[in-house]
Amino acid sequence: MNAVDIITKKRDGAVLDEAEIRYMVMGYTQGTLPDYQMAAFLMAVYFKGMNRQETICLTNLMKHSGDIVDLGAINGIKVDKHSTGGVGDKTTLIVGPLAAACGVPVAKMSGRGLGFTGGTVDKLETIPGYQTSMAARDFMNQVNETGIAVIGQTGHIAPADKKIYALRDVTGTVENLSLITSSIMSKKLASGSDAILLDVKCGSGAFMKNLQDAERLAELMVEIGNADGKKTMAVITDMEQPLGCAVGNALEVQEAIAVLKNKGPSDITELSAVLAGMMVFLGEKAASVEEGIEKAKKALADGSALEKFKALVKGQGGNPRITEETGLMPHSNLCIEVKAGQAGYVKAIDAMKIGLASQHTGAGRQRKEDGIDLAAGLVLCKKIGDAVQAGEVLCRVYGNDAEKTRLAAVEVKAAVVIGTARPEKPQLIKKVIR
Ligand code: URA
């Protein structure tokens, strides 16, 4: 067997067998296969695709390339949530405490981000004192004692994905159904949870631009999760505009706290209640998704989700007073207001352009070794369908570097389209797949 034969076989559209996929994945992970051959292979897969069987095989090989986490010491049904990624998506910070407040143990390992903002771990690190690394025993003890712990990905989970994803990111081979499925599911299946909830984003700011592609991704991931013995559900949600209003690390933590106080933007509040409700159902603390959503809404209204968030922060060494004193969080020196040039209605807010503007303020990384500005980012004051007056503020852009902040403000202005007719608000929850 050799790499050139396997690459040309896939290039010509043939189906690969387990041994061939193993040769490529293990060779690359172990360092015997060079970047250029793996890159050519990934491009062949990008154009010719993989069938269901090949995708399942790739997922399993990547899952078993490292450790399989054992969360057996945590009582109850552990439910993991994963989002395929979108602009302003800070739901883990809200949904984790919400589900925990409804009795579902939340043992979450999250990543840092490449792209528009940092990942959940970067966001949590904006909280003074919060420790994102913890010994495995302490992590499990905290979940048993407080119901929730959120730490950075530890050890050696799916190292094949780590290496392959880094190469995909710089070779234009991210947006492929089989590669995304195997990347996400290899990590989820190795992470030790009993059930998985997938939030598949759909729209201009997501990998999946239309409902049909999002459905195919969601259905395949649900099938693979269930076949592995983990109860898996997916929900397809809108990413035509940013989720909520804040994009940027500390800004998103502040918005998450507002939602937990039941004073946040309506779209992210609604989505968080739905996601948490589905987790409550998967965790067998509700007899139906609808009952789970009711429980989640109650936990928002009665303050128990906010209390769970404070317990999480305190348990991991952070200062829970941030929920009352936002001045304790990192903040920017500069703020530029982006104003409407004309009156009308917000017709579109290009999520991708807003994401890039946020990255350009310094809130996101371009390469994994880049530092990020935890305070920078932006806060939208208007969403699609809102009425605006000429000169009204559409968005506030925050930063610590004058030129970067100015350029980001120009990009935000170009991302917000104002029309004369009031458009429909985008449908937030598009489909549930189980
Ligand atoms: N998220 C992942 O973890 N992998 C992908 O391929 C895409 C999104």
Residues whose N, C-alpha, C, O or C-beta is under 5 A from the ligand:
A	BS01	URA	T84 V174 L179 I180 S183 I184
